[in-house]
């Protein structure tokens, strides 16, 4: 048996689509991407430098 009654209230699907598009179009302008924190990058660089120093020390001890 089909539901022949219309939707309850004054539902306008085009209106919700327009509101969604306004929200999406407005999103990037309202929010600016924060710069990435420098902490993890500094830790990565220090880790790489320490690893290179350790490998160089092991190679120097092996060849000496």
PyMOL Python script that loads the backbone (N, CA, C, O; Angstrom):
from pymol import cmd

cmd.read_pdbstr("""\
ATOM      1  N   UNK A   1       0.839  -1.160   0.000  1.00  0.00           N
ATOM      2  CA  UNK A   1       0.000   0.000   0.000  1.00  0.00           C
ATOM      3  C   UNK A   1       0.895   1.238   0.000  1.00  0.00           C
ATOM      4  O   UNK A   1       1.771   1.364   0.856  1.00  0.00           O
ATOM      5  N   UNK A   2       0.694   2.126  -0.921  1.00  0.00           N
ATOM      6  CA  UNK A   2       1.532   3.301  -1.077  1.00  0.00           C
ATOM      7  C   UNK A   2       1.125   4.397  -0.106  1.00  0.00           C
ATOM      8  O   UNK A   2      -0.046   4.530   0.251  1.00  0.00           O
ATOM      9  N   UNK A   3       2.099   5.168   0.308  1.00  0.00           N
ATOM     10  CA  UNK A   3       1.836   6.309   1.176  1.00  0.00           C
ATOM     11  C   UNK A   3       1.471   7.485   0.292  1.00  0.00           C
ATOM     12  O   UNK A   3       2.336   8.040  -0.385  1.00  0.00           O
ATOM     13  N   UNK A   4       0.206   7.873   0.289  1.00  0.00           N
ATOM     14  CA  UNK A   4      -0.244   8.946  -0.598  1.00  0.00           C
ATOM     15  C   UNK A   4      -0.219  10.303   0.070  1.00  0.00           C
ATOM     16  O   UNK A   4      -0.493  11.310  -0.583  1.00  0.00           O
ATOM     17  N   UNK A   5       0.105  10.364   1.365  1.00  0.00           N
ATOM     18  CA  UNK A   5       0.170  11.649   2.047  1.00  0.00           C
ATOM     19  C   UNK A   5       1.482  12.342   1.718  1.00  0.00           C
ATOM     20  O   UNK A   5       2.521  11.701   1.564  1.00  0.00           O
ATOM     21  N   UNK A   6       1.414  13.633   1.617  1.00  0.00           N
ATOM     22  CA  UNK A   6       2.620  14.404   1.361  1.00  0.00           C
ATOM     23  C   UNK A   6       3.485  14.456   2.605  1.00  0.00           C
ATOM     24  O   UNK A   6       3.069  14.002   3.671  1.00  0.00           O
ATOM     25  N   UNK A   7       4.667  14.997   2.483  1.00  0.00           N
ATOM     26  CA  UNK A   7       5.540  15.083   3.648  1.00  0.00           C
ATOM     27  C   UNK A   7       4.941  15.981   4.719  1.00  0.00           C
ATOM     28  O   UNK A   7       4.231  16.942   4.424  1.00  0.00           O
ATOM     29  N   UNK A   8       5.240  15.651   5.950  1.00  0.00           N
ATOM     30  CA  UNK A   8       4.740  16.447   7.078  1.00  0.00           C
ATOM     31  C   UNK A   8       5.474  17.784   7.101  1.00  0.00           C
ATOM     32  O   UNK A   8       6.684  17.826   6.880  1.00  0.00           O
ATOM     33  N   UNK A   9       4.777  18.845   7.358  1.00  0.00           N
ATOM     34  CA  UNK A   9       5.403  20.154   7.460  1.00  0.00           C
ATOM     35  C   UNK A   9       5.660  20.745   6.086  1.00  0.00           C
ATOM     36  O   UNK A   9       5.083  20.318   5.086  1.00  0.00           O
ATOM     37  N   UNK A  10       6.528  21.723   6.062  1.00  0.00           N
ATOM     38  CA  UNK A  10       6.833  22.431   4.815  1.00  0.00           C
ATOM     39  C   UNK A  10       8.272  22.105   4.432  1.00  0.00           C
ATOM     40  O   UNK A  10       9.146  22.966   4.524  1.00  0.00           O
ATOM     41  N   UNK A  11       8.526  20.877   4.006  1.00  0.00           N
ATOM     42  CA  UNK A  11       9.874  20.402   3.675  1.00  0.00           C
ATOM     43  C   UNK A  11      10.223  20.812   2.258  1.00  0.00           C
ATOM     44  O   UNK A  11       9.473  20.530   1.324  1.00  0.00           O
ATOM     45  N   UNK A  12      11.339  21.465   2.096  1.00  0.00           N
ATOM     46  CA  UNK A  12      11.783  21.896   0.768  1.00  0.00           C
ATOM     47  C   UNK A  12      13.178  21.346   0.526  1.00  0.00           C
ATOM     48  O   UNK A  12      14.149  21.898   1.043  1.00  0.00           O
ATOM     49  N   UNK A  13      13.306  20.258  -0.256  1.00  0.00           N
ATOM     50  CA  UNK A  13      14.640  19.695  -0.485  1.00  0.00           C
ATOM     51  C   UNK A  13      15.566  20.654  -1.218  1.00  0.00           C
ATOM     52  O   UNK A  13      16.779  20.608  -1.012  1.00  0.00           O
ATOM     53  N   UNK A  14      15.028  21.520  -2.068  1.00  0.00           N
ATOM     54  CA  UNK A  14      15.890  22.482  -2.770  1.00  0.00           C
ATOM     55  C   UNK A  14      16.477  23.476  -1.777  1.00  0.00           C
ATOM     56  O   UNK A  14      17.616  23.914  -1.940  1.00  0.00           O
ATOM     57  N   UNK A  15      15.723  23.829  -0.765  1.00  0.00           N
ATOM     58  CA  UNK A  15      16.231  24.763   0.242  1.00  0.00           C
ATOM     59  C   UNK A  15      17.389  24.170   1.017  1.00  0.00           C
ATOM     60  O   UNK A  15      18.370  24.863   1.287  1.00  0.00           O
ATOM     61  N   UNK A  16      17.293  22.882   1.384  1.00  0.00           N
ATOM     62  CA  UNK A  16      18.387  22.267   2.121  1.00  0.00           C
ATOM     63  C   UNK A  16      19.626  22.130   1.236  1.00  0.00           C
ATOM     64  O   UNK A  16      20.750  22.242   1.727  1.00  0.00           O
ATOM     65  N   UNK A  17      19.434  21.893  -0.048  1.00  0.00           N
ATOM     66  CA  UNK A  17      20.567  21.823  -0.970  1.00  0.00           C
ATOM     67  C   UNK A  17      21.246  23.189  -1.067  1.00  0.00           C
ATOM     68  O   UNK A  17      22.473  23.280  -1.089  1.00  0.00           O
ATOM     69  N   UNK A  18      20.447  24.236  -1.124  1.00  0.00           N
ATOM     70  CA  UNK A  18      21.017  25.582  -1.202  1.00  0.00           C
ATOM     71  C   UNK A  18      21.785  25.919   0.072  1.00  0.00           C
ATOM     72  O   UNK A  18      22.852  26.531   0.022  1.00  0.00           O
ATOM     73  N   UNK A  19      21.235  25.517   1.202  1.00  0.00           N
ATOM     74  CA  UNK A  19      21.944  25.774   2.457  1.00  0.00           C
ATOM     75  C   UNK A  19      23.249  24.988   2.517  1.00  0.00           C
ATOM     76  O   UNK A  19      24.258  25.496   3.008  1.00  0.00           O
ATOM     77  N   UNK A  20      23.237  23.746   2.018  1.00  0.00           N
ATOM     78  CA  UNK A  20      24.458  22.943   2.013  1.00  0.00           C
ATOM     79  C   UNK A  20      25.508  23.566   1.106  1.00  0.00           C
ATOM     80  O   UNK A  20      26.681  23.649   1.470  1.00  0.00           O
ATOM     81  N   UNK A  21      25.090  24.000  -0.067  1.00  0.00           N
ATOM     82  CA  UNK A  21      26.051  24.620  -0.991  1.00  0.00           C
ATOM     83  C   UNK A  21      26.630  25.899  -0.402  1.00  0.00           C
ATOM     84  O   UNK A  21      27.818  26.175  -0.566  1.00  0.00           O
ATOM     85  N   UNK A  22      25.798  26.684   0.285  1.00  0.00           N
ATOM     86  CA  UNK A  22      26.304  27.901   0.916  1.00  0.00           C
ATOM     87  C   UNK A  22      27.330  27.553   1.991  1.00  0.00           C
ATOM     88  O   UNK A  22      28.344  28.236   2.139  1.00  0.00           O
ATOM     89  N   UNK A  23      27.058  26.479   2.742  1.00  0.00           N
ATOM     90  CA  UNK A  23      27.997  26.050   3.779  1.00  0.00           C
ATOM     91  C   UNK A  23      29.312  25.584   3.164  1.00  0.00           C
ATOM     92  O   UNK A  23      30.381  25.926   3.668  1.00  0.00           O
ATOM     93  N   UNK A  24      29.250  24.806   2.083  1.00  0.00           N
ATOM     94  CA  UNK A  24      30.456  24.283   1.454  1.00  0.00           C
ATOM     95  C   UNK A  24      31.256  25.405   0.804  1.00  0.00           C
ATOM     96  O   UNK A  24      32.481  25.441   0.915  1.00  0.00           O
ATOM     97  N   UNK A  25      30.568  26.319   0.126  1.00  0.00           N
ATOM     98  CA  UNK A  25      31.278  27.422  -0.530  1.00  0.00           C
ATOM     99  C   UNK A  25      31.919  28.357   0.487  1.00  0.00           C
ATOM    100  O   UNK A  25      32.946  28.972   0.202  1.00  0.00           O
ATOM    101  N   UNK A  26      31.330  28.467   1.651  1.00  0.00           N
ATOM    102  CA  UNK A  26      31.810  29.372   2.673  1.00  0.00           C
ATOM    103  C   UNK A  26      32.912  28.763   3.517  1.00  0.00           C
ATOM    104  O   UNK A  26      33.642  29.495   4.185  1.00  0.00           O
ATOM    105  N   UNK A  27      33.056  27.438   3.507  1.00  0.00           N
ATOM    106  CA  UNK A  27      33.983  26.736   4.382  1.00  0.00           C
ATOM    107  C   UNK A  27      35.431  27.171   4.263  1.00  0.00           C
ATOM    108  O   UNK A  27      35.993  27.623   5.260  1.00  0.00           O
ATOM    109  N   UNK A  28      36.068  27.065   3.112  1.00  0.00           N
ATOM    110  CA  UNK A  28      37.497  27.389   3.025  1.00  0.00           C
ATOM    111  C   UNK A  28      37.801  28.848   3.335  1.00  0.00           C
ATOM    112  O   UNK A  28      38.887  29.153   3.829  1.00  0.00           O
ATOM    113  N   UNK A  29      36.872  29.753   3.059  1.00  0.00           N
ATOM    114  CA  UNK A  29      37.136  31.159   3.314  1.00  0.00           C
ATOM    115  C   UNK A  29      37.087  31.458   4.808  1.00  0.00           C
ATOM    116  O   UNK A  29      37.858  32.278   5.305  1.00  0.00           O
ATOM    117  N   UNK A  30      36.186  30.797   5.520  1.00  0.00           N
ATOM    118  CA  UNK A  30      36.034  31.047   6.944  1.00  0.00           C
ATOM    119  C   UNK A  30      37.139  30.422   7.764  1.00  0.00           C
ATOM    120  O   UNK A  30      37.525  30.963   8.800  1.00  0.00           O
ATOM    121  N   UNK A  31      37.655  29.285   7.313  1.00  0.00           N
ATOM    122  CA  UNK A  31      38.698  28.575   8.064  1.00  0.00           C
ATOM    123  C   UNK A  31      40.010  28.661   7.310  1.00  0.00           C
ATOM    124  O   UNK A  31      40.072  28.382   6.113  1.00  0.00           O
ATOM    125  N   UNK A  32      41.048  29.046   8.013  1.00  0.00           N
ATOM    126  CA  UNK A  32      42.373  29.048   7.410  1.00  0.00           C
ATOM    127  C   UNK A  32      43.171  27.921   8.023  1.00  0.00           C
ATOM    128  O   UNK A  32      43.072  27.652   9.220  1.00  0.00           O
ATOM    129  N   UNK A  33      43.959  27.268   7.202  1.00  0.00           N
ATOM    130  CA  UNK A  33      44.734  26.131   7.682  1.00  0.00           C
ATOM    131  C   UNK A  33      45.862  26.631   8.581  1.00  0.00           C
ATOM    132  O   UNK A  33      46.651  27.492   8.192  1.00  0.00           O
ATOM    133  N   UNK A  34      45.921  26.082   9.769  1.00  0.00           N
ATOM    134  CA  UNK A  34      46.966  26.473  10.708  1.00  0.00           C
ATOM    135  C   UNK A  34      48.295  25.862  10.266  1.00  0.00           C
ATOM    136  O   UNK A  34      48.312  24.746   9.747  1.00  0.00           O
ATOM    137  N   UNK A  35      49.399  26.568  10.459  1.00  0.00           N
ATOM    138  CA  UNK A  35      50.697  25.993  10.094  1.00  0.00           C
ATOM    139  C   UNK A  35      51.008  24.784  10.971  1.00  0.00           C
ATOM    140  O   UNK A  35      50.627  24.726  12.140  1.00  0.00           O
ATOM    141  N   UNK A  36      51.699  23.836  10.384  1.00  0.00           N
ATOM    142  CA  UNK A  36      52.052  22.618  11.110  1.00  0.00           C
ATOM    143  C   UNK A  36      53.023  22.965  12.234  1.00  0.00           C
ATOM    144  O   UNK A  36      53.908  23.797  12.038  1.00  0.00           O
ATOM    145  N   UNK A  37      52.882  22.358  13.387  1.00  0.00           N
ATOM    146  CA  UNK A  37      53.816  22.646  14.484  1.00  0.00           C
ATOM    147  C   UNK A  37      55.227  22.184  14.125  1.00  0.00           C
ATOM    148  O   UNK A  37      55.408  21.182  13.433  1.00  0.00           O
ATOM    149  N   UNK A  38      56.205  22.914  14.597  1.00  0.00           N
ATOM    150  CA  UNK A  38      57.597  22.623  14.252  1.00  0.00           C
ATOM    151  C   UNK A  38      58.166  21.488  15.093  1.00  0.00           C
ATOM    152  O   UNK A  38      59.226  20.962  14.755  1.00  0.00           O
ATOM    153  N   UNK A  39      57.511  21.096  16.162  1.00  0.00           N
ATOM    154  CA  UNK A  39      58.020  20.077  17.069  1.00  0.00           C
ATOM    155  C   UNK A  39      58.366  18.760  16.396  1.00  0.00           C
ATOM    156  O   UNK A  39      59.513  18.324  16.493  1.00  0.00           O
ATOM    157  N   UNK A  40      57.431  18.108  15.718  1.00  0.00           N
ATOM    158  CA  UNK A  40      57.746  16.819  15.095  1.00  0.00           C
ATOM    159  C   UNK A  40      58.827  16.933  14.020  1.00  0.00           C
ATOM    160  O   UNK A  40      59.637  16.019  13.865  1.00  0.00           O
ATOM    161  N   UNK A  41      58.851  18.023  13.289  1.00  0.00           N
ATOM    162  CA  UNK A  41      59.865  18.189  12.238  1.00  0.00           C
ATOM    163  C   UNK A  41      61.249  18.312  12.851  1.00  0.00           C
ATOM    164  O   UNK A  41      62.205  17.729  12.341  1.00  0.00           O
ATOM    165  N   UNK A  42      61.368  19.065  13.942  1.00  0.00           N
ATOM    166  CA  UNK A  42      62.663  19.226  14.604  1.00  0.00           C
ATOM    167  C   UNK A  42      63.120  17.885  15.164  1.00  0.00           C
ATOM    168  O   UNK A  42      64.295  17.533  15.056  1.00  0.00           O
ATOM    169  N   UNK A  43      62.196  17.138  15.762  1.00  0.00           N
ATOM    170  CA  UNK A  43      62.535  15.820  16.299  1.00  0.00           C
ATOM    171  C   UNK A  43      63.018  14.874  15.214  1.00  0.00           C
ATOM    172  O   UNK A  43      63.954  14.104  15.430  1.00  0.00           O
ATOM    173  N   UNK A  44      62.386  14.928  14.050  1.00  0.00           N
ATOM    174  CA  UNK A  44      62.798  14.072  12.931  1.00  0.00           C
ATOM    175  C   UNK A  44      64.204  14.437  12.465  1.00  0.00           C
ATOM    176  O   UNK A  44      65.016  13.548  12.209  1.00  0.00           O
ATOM    177  N   UNK A  45      64.499  15.711  12.352  1.00  0.00           N
ATOM    178  CA  UNK A  45      65.827  16.148  11.908  1.00  0.00           C
ATOM    179  C   UNK A  45      66.893  15.741  12.925  1.00  0.00           C
ATOM    180  O   UNK A  45      67.966  15.268  12.550  1.00  0.00           O
ATOM    181  N   UNK A  46      66.596  15.923  14.197  1.00  0.00           N
ATOM    182  CA  UNK A  46      67.558  15.532  15.239  1.00  0.00           C
ATOM    183  C   UNK A  46      67.782  14.025  15.207  1.00  0.00           C
ATOM    184  O   UNK A  46      68.914  13.562  15.350  1.00  0.00           O
ATOM    185  N   UNK A  47      66.708  13.256  15.020  1.00  0.00           N
ATOM    186  CA  UNK A  47      66.842  11.799  14.942  1.00  0.00           C
ATOM    187  C   UNK A  47      67.706  11.356  13.776  1.00  0.00           C
ATOM    188  O   UNK A  47      68.520  10.442  13.914  1.00  0.00           O
ATOM    189  N   UNK A  48      67.535  11.994  12.633  1.00  0.00           N
ATOM    190  CA  UNK A  48      68.341  11.652  11.455  1.00  0.00           C
ATOM    191  C   UNK A  48      69.809  11.997  11.693  1.00  0.00           C
ATOM    192  O   UNK A  48      70.694  11.216  11.343  1.00  0.00           O
ATOM    193  N   UNK A  49      70.072  13.168  12.288  1.00  0.00           N
ATOM    194  CA  UNK A  49      71.460  13.565  12.568  1.00  0.00           C
ATOM    195  C   UNK A  49      72.104  12.585  13.542  1.00  0.00           C
ATOM    196  O   UNK A  49      73.256  12.191  13.355  1.00  0.00           O
ATOM    197  N   UNK A  50      71.369  12.189  14.580  1.00  0.00           N
ATOM    198  CA  UNK A  50      71.909  11.230  15.552  1.00  0.00           C
ATOM    199  C   UNK A  50      72.190   9.889  14.873  1.00  0.00           C
ATOM    200  O   UNK A  50      73.222   9.270  15.131  1.00  0.00           O
ATOM    201  N   UNK A  51      71.283   9.437  14.010  1.00  0.00           N
ATOM    202  CA  UNK A  51      71.496   8.171  13.314  1.00  0.00           C
ATOM    203  C   UNK A  51      72.728   8.228  12.420  1.00  0.00           C
ATOM    204  O   UNK A  51      73.487   7.260  12.364  1.00  0.00           O
ATOM    205  N   UNK A  52      72.942   9.327  11.729  1.00  0.00           N
ATOM    206  CA  UNK A  52      74.119   9.467  10.858  1.00  0.00           C
ATOM    207  C   UNK A  52      75.390   9.463  11.711  1.00  0.00           C
ATOM    208  O   UNK A  52      76.385   8.844  11.333  1.00  0.00           O
ATOM    209  N   UNK A  53      75.367  10.144  12.850  1.00  0.00           N
ATOM    210  CA  UNK A  53      76.543  10.172  13.721  1.00  0.00           C
ATOM    211  C   UNK A  53      76.845   8.775  14.251  1.00  0.00           C
ATOM    212  O   UNK A  53      78.007   8.372  14.292  1.00  0.00           O
ATOM    213  N   UNK A  54      75.823   8.032  14.655  1.00  0.00           N
ATOM    214  CA  UNK A  54      76.031   6.675  15.168  1.00  0.00           C
ATOM    215  C   UNK A  54      76.597   5.773  14.076  1.00  0.00           C
ATOM    216  O   UNK A  54      77.538   5.018  14.324  1.00  0.00           O
ATOM    217  N   UNK A  55      76.035   5.842  12.872  1.00  0.00           N
ATOM    218  CA  UNK A  55      76.551   5.000  11.778  1.00  0.00           C
ATOM    219  C   UNK A  55      77.985   5.383  11.449  1.00  0.00           C
ATOM    220  O   UNK A  55      78.807   4.505  11.189  1.00  0.00           O
ATOM    221  N   UNK A  56      78.305   6.677  11.454  1.00  0.00           N
ATOM    222  CA  UNK A  56      79.675   7.111  11.178  1.00  0.00           C
ATOM    223  C   UNK A  56      80.622   6.627  12.268  1.00  0.00           C
ATOM    224  O   UNK A  56      81.739   6.209  11.962  1.00  0.00           O
ATOM    225  N   UNK A  57      80.210   6.671  13.522  1.00  0.00           N
ATOM    226  CA  UNK A  57      81.050   6.195  14.616  1.00  0.00           C
ATOM    227  C   UNK A  57      81.283   4.699  14.523  1.00  0.00           C
ATOM    228  O   UNK A  57      82.403   4.237  14.740  1.00  0.00           O
ATOM    229  N   UNK A  58      80.262   3.942  14.209  1.00  0.00           N
ATOM    230  CA  UNK A  58      80.416   2.475  14.062  1.00  0.00           C
ATOM    231  C   UNK A  58      81.345   2.158  12.883  1.00  0.00           C
ATOM    232  O   UNK A  58      82.202   1.279  12.981  1.00  0.00           O
ATOM    233  N   UNK A  59      81.171   2.875  11.778  1.00  0.00           N
ATOM    234  CA  UNK A  59      82.044   2.632  10.624  1.00  0.00           C
ATOM    235  C   UNK A  59      83.489   3.006  10.951  1.00  0.00           C
ATOM    236  O   UNK A  59      84.412   2.307  10.534  1.00  0.00           O
ATOM    237  N   UNK A  60      83.698   4.098  11.689  1.00  0.00           N
ATOM    238  CA  UNK A  60      85.052   4.517  12.045  1.00  0.00           C
ATOM    239  C   UNK A  60      85.699   3.478  12.968  1.00  0.00           C
ATOM    240  O   UNK A  60      86.873   3.144  12.809  1.00  0.00           O
ATOM    241  N   UNK A  61      84.916   2.968  13.940  1.00  0.00           N
ATOM    242  CA  UNK A  61      85.464   1.947  14.842  1.00  0.00           C
ATOM    243  C   UNK A  61      85.752   0.637  14.114  1.00  0.00           C
ATOM    244  O   UNK A  61      86.716  -0.055  14.442  1.00  0.00           O
ATOM    245  N   UNK A  62      84.923   0.291  13.127  1.00  0.00           N
ATOM    246  CA  UNK A  62      85.136  -0.939  12.382  1.00  0.00           C
ATOM    247  C   UNK A  62      86.364  -0.858  11.500  1.00  0.00           C
ATOM    248  O   UNK A  62      87.053  -1.859  11.308  1.00  0.00           O
ATOM    249  N   UNK A  63      86.649   0.310  10.963  1.00  0.00           N
ATOM    250  CA  UNK A  63      87.788   0.450  10.058  1.00  0.00           C
ATOM    251  C   UNK A  63      89.084   0.762  10.814  1.00  0.00           C
ATOM    252  O   UNK A  63      90.162   0.612  10.239  1.00  0.00           O
ATOM    253  N   UNK A  64      89.022   1.181  12.057  1.00  0.00           N
ATOM    254  CA  UNK A  64      90.225   1.558  12.803  1.00  0.00           C
ATOM    255  C   UNK A  64      90.970   0.361  13.336  1.00  0.00           C
ATOM    256  O   UNK A  64      92.004   0.517  13.985  1.00  0.00           O
TER     257      UNK A  64
END
""", "prot")
cmd.dss("prot")
cmd.show_as("cartoon", "prot")
cmd.util.cbc("prot")
cmd.orient("prot")
